[in-house]
Amino acid sequence: MGGMGRQFAALDRRNVLDNRAWIIVKPSTGKFTADCLSLESREVPALAQGQVRVRPIYLSLDPSNRNALTLAPGSGPDPLQVGDVMLGEAISVIEESTVDGFARGDIVSGLAGWADQSVVPAARVRKVRPGIPLEANMTVFSHIGLAATAGMIGIGDAKPTDTIVVSAAAGATGSLAAQIGKAIGARVIGIAGGEEKCRYLIDELGLDGAIDYKSDDMDAALARLCPEGVSLYFDNVGGAVLDAVLMHLSFGARIAVCGQIALYNSADRNDGQGVRNLMQLVFRNVTMRGFFAGQPFERIGEYEELLERLYKEGRLKARAHIVKGLDQAPAALDIILTGRNEGKMLVEVFPAP
């Protein structure tokens, strides 16, 4: 049995620990429902060389978790199958280590199972930054911050002269991307769902405008707020929102595609979420590129320096939406997919030591 998820399922009778884990029992297609997962007792294998055993403090709940649960080829960096333990990012405490540089009690961020304890490669975790709240290691200094900086800087090449639009701008990644755009000196417009989230974009994040996709006329709002066109679009949503923005791009614009959350719960691409205006890429000479968090990877050091500088200067605000209990993980994922989260979704599994 290959793959990280199947590694967790392995049994080693020499050294096992009783352990609750969310097990994938079937693929999830269409609208997400929690019955694709089952909370079961699952033994934890003994450590092999190069591994650590971790106990999660906070599980990170992300839209990419929903993609992984489709079990489709290419659905994530760690392809999963029925019978696997669900995987994701987490802040964890090390319980046991076979690796120099990691010891029992160290707090790390990186890969973990949706479980009380799991065994992961030491290469997939790193020690958290000291002197900052644990949540900030996930809301800023993590795959979230790297996605925001990669999309804005590495892929989007944001400039002070840009008019930038960010969708899902009140979410974990979008809010950081928008603030990075403002820090560069660009004009930044955020798209979010609901009056409260739009007020947050203006009053708390200091954006230059906000569009409520639930109630505003997208075409009219984009024309009003971006009269000279959108030169950079940071796309977290896809679907109808992307279709609307395509009609307001300036010549030579760039689109950095971080996610397509409007489509994650859709099993039918004829449900009105399809994109019809892609010929605007031709008419307006637009570059559209998808990316992974941190790309291009040789620039990760630069991204981390930027995040640290802006954080220390108080120019990056990040909210954590925390629910308690491993048993709440599937419900927390549904909160994200239905847009009810207020900030980065975390599940507190165990209190911080």
Buried (B, 14 or more C-beta within 10 A) or exposed (E): EEBBBBBBBEEEEEEEBEBBBBBBEEBBBEEBEBEBBEBEEBBBBBBEEEBBBBBBBBBBBBBBBBBBBBBEEEBBEBBBBEEBBBBBBBBBBBBBBBBEEBEEEBBBBBBBBBBBBBBBBBEBBBBBBEEBBBBBBBBBBBBBBBBBBBBBBBBBEBEEEBBBBBBBBBBBBBBBBBBBBBBBEBBBBBBBBBEEBBBBBEEEBEBBBBBBBEEBEBEEBBEEBBEEBBBBBBBBBBBBBBBBBBBBBBEEBBBBBBBBBBBBBBEEEEEEBBBEBEEBBEEBEBEBEBBEBBBEEEBBEEBBEBBBEBBEEEEBBBBBBBBEEBEBBBEBBBBBBEBEBBBBBBBBBBEEE
